[in-house]
Amino acid sequence: MEQAQQTSPGTGVQALRRLAPPPALCGFLLLLTLVFTVSYAVGSAAGPVAPGMRPSGTSNGVEDDPGTGTDPETDEMPGMGGH
């Protein structure tokens, strides 16, 4: 008793549905992308958050001294009064 395997036309569609991500995940990713896009646009329109800010990659000819915060003339911390 041999049974013939029957293929229905909907079998390919069912396979695609199993491989596709759930609609809730697609909606979440779409919403996440929208939020980040709007956030980036608002941040670009607002500009820097403080006066005089510049990107760290630019050079204006003045070297920043990453020193220890001491005054080389008095060898004291700034604002300590020296006494």
Secondary structure, DSSP 4 states (H G I P E B T S, - for coil): -PPPP---TTHHHHHHHHHSPPHHHHHHHHHHHHHHHHHHHHHHHH--SSTT---TT---SPPP----S-BTTTTB-TTS---
